[in-house]
Amino acid sequence: MPRPLTLPLLQLNLRVAKESTHRADELKAAGWSNDDVNRYAELWDYRQRWGAINLEREDRQFLRKAESALPKIQTGKASVKKPISEKSYYRWLRFYLEAMDHAEKNFNLKKGDRGKWPIVLEEEIRALDYYQPVLGLPDTLKAKNISSFREEVIGRDSIISDDQVSKYDFDFQAPLVALKAKESTKWRYLRDGENLENKTYQVLDSYAVETFRKQVRVEIVPLIRETLPSLADTDKPEPSDEWIHT
């Protein structure tokens, strides 16, 4: 804990950081425990008043670790970082998810029924919302590898019985074809190769939806973290099942 403050040390450390408040809320949003968040706020306030030299070495190390986990503050004329919702890859996933939502309305499904494809996309988007990768070119190039996971998990034999699955037709190319007729875009089709022409669209009944979602979630969260280069050094723990993007 902080050492007793002497007058010379006080005079030596009057020049401290100029932030007007700590950023404890951002640490909490990043998944830090309440105890660590409270410790950070207490140490930050002490340092602002008396200077870092009056903190124990362990406390200074903890502050550095906490502040390295916070997003960098843009200063001067630096460009404002785009939110993940404006990144092309993220918008591409949302585009296909919205197309499937629209299609399912025309299927006249029972309450709680949901397609396998939108569940997979929802869980991928949830993982991106949680980890907040850069989604620049290195990330988007590597993200192409996630396509094989989507196809594998959609076609996988599982504990879900056949009578819990209904099959419909969905043209996976049509939404993008329609978009390209209206505007220029470099987006690619959601499916490619031998699956490009495959229109099979599996819908789960309400009892099977949660089972399938759990199967997808347990695999796609670590997959996102391990695939995207901008997340290579993240030490953010996996989100709890209760975590939702707000």
HELIX and SHEET records of a PDB file:
HELIX    1   1 LEU A    7  LEU A   12  1                                   6    
HELIX    2   2 ALA A   24  ALA A   29  1                                   6    
HELIX    3   3 ASN A   34  TRP A   50  1                                  17    
HELIX    4   4 ALA A   52  ASN A   54  5                                   3    
HELIX    5   5 ARG A   57  SER A   68  1                                  12    
HELIX    6   6 ILE A   84  GLU A   86  5                                   3    
HELIX    7   7 SER A   88  PHE A  107  1                                  20    
HELIX    8   8 LYS A  116  TYR A  131  1                                  16    
HELIX    9   9 LEU A  137  ALA A  143  1                                   7    
HELIX   10  10 ILE A  146  GLY A  155  1                                  10    
HELIX   11  11 ASP A  162  GLN A  164  5                                   3    
HELIX   12  12 ALA A  174  LYS A  182  1                                   9    
HELIX   13  13 GLY A  193  ASN A  195  5                                   3    
HELIX   14  14 SER A  206  THR A  227  1                                  22    
HELIX   15  15 PRO A  229  LEU A  231  5                                   3    
SHEET    1   A 3 ARG A 114  GLY A 115  0                                        
SHEET    2   A 3 THR A 200  LEU A 204 -1                                        
SHEET    3   A 3 VAL A 165  ASP A 169 -1                                        
END                                                                             
